């Protein structure tokens, strides 16, 4: 068994949308990022890569590479999962926490969980998505951005 942990944060942008787990959760503003800025998918991708000891998001999907401009972060997550599988690891459970001041996760939680569970090939009961605020502290509390943390448990596949 391996455990991986990931974190990601982005500033809000005046236009666009906020996507979490591939689900649009806010259409009144965007996220400043190279890809679609899905902090939940980015944190989970980093956790997957970390659990498999493969490196991090920036190694495989650098913001300096134009091919990742506006890329769907769920595509990036699935690519990281394929890399982990090639290294002999498969996810068994995941827990993601979104940190945001004004974006509400509850109305989207089941859809996000379903998207992550499908991408990871795990049961919905093994996928947790939750949220918190910073009680108005820092850049998140000032509603200037959003962050996410993720932990994934992966088992080594028998070879």
Buried (B, 14 or more C-beta within 10 A) or exposed (E): EBEBBBBBBBEBBEEBBBBBBBBBBBEEBBBEBBBBBBBBBBBBBBBBBBBBEBEEBEEBBEEEEEEBEEBBBBBBBBBBBEBBBEBEBBBBBBBBBBBBBEBEBEEBBEBBBBBBBBBBEBEEEBBBBEBBBBEEEEBBBEBEBBBBBBBBBBBEEEE
